[in-house]
Amino acid sequence: MSMPMESYPFEQPRPSDLVRDDLPDAPKAGTTWAESSKEEKKAVLLEGLKEVVDPELMVNVVDLGLVYDLDIDDDLNVTIDMTLTSAACPLTDQIEWEAQAVLGQLARSVTINWIWMPPWNLDMITEDGREQLRAIGFMI
């Protein structure tokens, strides 16, 4: 099911989350997606990327610290600077496809720039990501 561009997604927490996220504030009543500020759009897009889970670590790519930057232009084209836990990750295509599927509902196009510098490390994991990893047995 495709979500209309005018609606504001992700207003409610997802029950599948192990840790409740701080959700972005909804725009003022009557504001459409196209009228939302760039910062509001970016917050919603980052929240949407939390649906993309690293298949090996079972934590979303945002809380793992894999998303270095995200930009949306005036024509609703999204560019993500993103890395992986390993440059040799065999699941790159799956992660890219899932990110495009999630954000494609909100954007005209989604492009991922795979970034390898600086290399990803454990310090990049958010506190929510650390809690999720501890919940599934990692000692971090």
Secondary structure, 3 states (H helix, E strand, C coil): CCCCCCCCCCCCCCCCCCCCCCCCCCCCCCCCCCCCCHHHHHHHHHHHHCCCECCCCCCECCCCCCEEEEEECCCCEEEEEECCCCCCCCCHHHHHHHHHHHHCCCCCEEEEEECCCCCCCHHHCCHHHHHHHHHCCCCC
